[in-house]
Amino acid sequence: MVNKVVEVVTFKLMPGVSDADYVAATRKTDGFIRNMRGFIDRRLSKGGDGVWMDYVIWTDMAAAQEAGAKFPQMECTADVMRMIDPATLVMRHEAQMWVAEPDFAMG
């Protein structure tokens, strides 16, 4: 069995970048990400400490790595790349081990 791959990228924004501007820039990358082989799902969140998390599910490690290699080269990602403080950026790829599926029968 091949586990799906979870890509977790955490970072802070550069000083002066607003949340709204960053979200707008991220939305511009949506078509690129959705059209990459192996894409399943993507979520973006921000913690109370100002650390953002971009969370992407891929079918396999090769798909995740291919997208990661292409991301900084795409024109649609330029704004996102300049808004992120590179000193805070951490990218991880992990095997998805379990998912709690909603139980629609519970009410």
Buried (B, 14 or more C-beta within 10 A) or exposed (E): EEEBBBBEBBBBBBEEBEEEEBEEBBEBBEEBBEEBEBBEEBEBEBEEEEBBBBBBBBBBBEBBBBBBEEBEEBEBBBBBBEBBEEEBEEEEBEEEEEEEEEEEEEE
